[in-house]
């Protein structure tokens, strides 16, 4: 799925994305569906059910995307798009993972491998434009202030737990990319390879998944690709495709001279494409002040005050950028008007 989210800050390249755990698409808030508060300073990343459906829920706590032995080696992959007439000078990419039962104060992850392709790597002929499957590009890893947990209410209640602390793992990825759709293929590794970690998929309150989710998993032992699918709980529930969360930090002059920005596929605008109204997934409770709608040349064509729903029925059909102004750095995401 093509996803855009940029966080602009007119600072140096050492810019740090504020309160990672507050972002939508992975955190589901400080209180579980069953009413249990997360530990102070943390939020839950809780498995979801579709709003109004209390009989079915997601079941995928995390996906295999680590090297743990000579017979167990998995990569994950998902796509992103650099907008037309734009160049991204990428400096780093953040990924998210947990090791069940780990209680240490420092991250257990010390290895991250990154390979960026100019097309879907599961299709024959895909060309790598940066990285490979072997080099360790680990830069740092910190507590993301989230705990991954199962559904505490649907369809069968399970108590929220703190055995799956999510860590943000950052890779150094110095590369310049022009306009186009790319795929990032990546693998993490623990300090002790026998202890496999898991990577939680994109999680949005009130939905098991969105149309267009298309994450994939690669088994490096047998060389096979599979689409990432959540089978659902109970087993009779319909399957849903999943996406994987990551954050790309880069600079570009197209939306502000020397701006440091981020593409963050955890925050969602929906529905997208849109006919009349759209909403912004905001579980982090950003204090949104206004939303600017810009055309392809970054010219503002409409300004909307903060609201639960944003009306765009009067806009001509086409592709737009949304600039979300809040108490944090501006967020910029793509919107398609039907």
NORVEN-V635419 format. One record per backbone hydrogen bond with DSSP energy under -1.0 kcal/mol. NH is the residue of the N-H (numbers start at 1). CO is the residue of the C=O. If there is no record, write none. Layout:
# NORVEN-V635419
nh=NH co=CO
nh=NH co=CO
This chain:
# NORVEN-V635419
nh=6 co=332
nh=8 co=330
nh=9 co=260
nh=11 co=9
nh=15 co=12
nh=22 co=19
nh=23 co=20
nh=27 co=23
nh=28 co=44
nh=32 co=36
nh=35 co=32
nh=38 co=30
nh=42 co=39
nh=43 co=145
nh=44 co=29
nh=45 co=147
nh=47 co=149
nh=51 co=206
nh=53 co=50
nh=57 co=233
nh=58 co=48
nh=61 co=59
nh=63 co=199
nh=67 co=188
nh=68 co=72
nh=69 co=72
nh=72 co=69
nh=74 co=66
nh=75 co=218
nh=76 co=186
nh=77 co=216
nh=78 co=184
nh=80 co=182
nh=82 co=180
nh=86 co=83
nh=88 co=177
nh=89 co=251
nh=90 co=175
nh=91 co=249
nh=92 co=249
nh=93 co=171
nh=94 co=247
nh=95 co=169
nh=97 co=167
nh=98 co=198
nh=101 co=163
nh=102 co=99
nh=110 co=189
nh=111 co=189
nh=113 co=187
nh=115 co=185
nh=116 co=130
nh=117 co=183
nh=118 co=127
nh=123 co=120
nh=126 co=123
nh=129 co=116
nh=130 co=116
nh=132 co=114
nh=137 co=112
nh=139 co=170
nh=140 co=170
nh=142 co=168
nh=144 co=166
nh=147 co=43
nh=148 co=164
nh=149 co=45
nh=166 co=146
nh=167 co=97
nh=168 co=142
nh=169 co=95
nh=170 co=140
nh=171 co=93
nh=172 co=137
nh=173 co=91
nh=175 co=90
nh=177 co=88
nh=180 co=82
nh=182 co=80
nh=183 co=117
nh=184 co=78
nh=185 co=115
nh=186 co=76
nh=187 co=113
nh=188 co=65
nh=189 co=111
nh=191 co=108
nh=195 co=192
nh=196 co=194
nh=198 co=98
nh=199 co=63
nh=202 co=243
nh=203 co=25
nh=207 co=204
nh=213 co=210
nh=215 co=242
nh=216 co=77
nh=217 co=226
nh=218 co=75
nh=219 co=224
nh=220 co=73
nh=223 co=219
nh=226 co=217
nh=228 co=215
nh=230 co=240
nh=233 co=57
nh=237 co=234
nh=240 co=230
nh=242 co=228
nh=247 co=94
nh=248 co=263
nh=249 co=92
nh=250 co=261
nh=251 co=89
nh=252 co=259
nh=259 co=256
nh=260 co=9
nh=261 co=250
nh=263 co=248
nh=264 co=5
nh=265 co=246
nh=267 co=264
nh=270 co=279
nh=274 co=336
nh=278 co=310
nh=279 co=270
nh=281 co=268
nh=285 co=282
nh=288 co=286
nh=289 co=325
nh=290 co=325
nh=291 co=304
nh=292 co=323
nh=293 co=302
nh=294 co=321
nh=295 co=299
nh=298 co=295
nh=301 co=293
nh=302 co=293
nh=304 co=291
nh=306 co=289
nh=310 co=278
nh=312 co=276
nh=315 co=312
nh=318 co=337
nh=320 co=335
nh=321 co=294
nh=322 co=333
nh=323 co=292
nh=324 co=331
nh=325 co=290
nh=331 co=324
nh=332 co=6
nh=333 co=322
nh=335 co=320
nh=337 co=318
nh=338 co=274
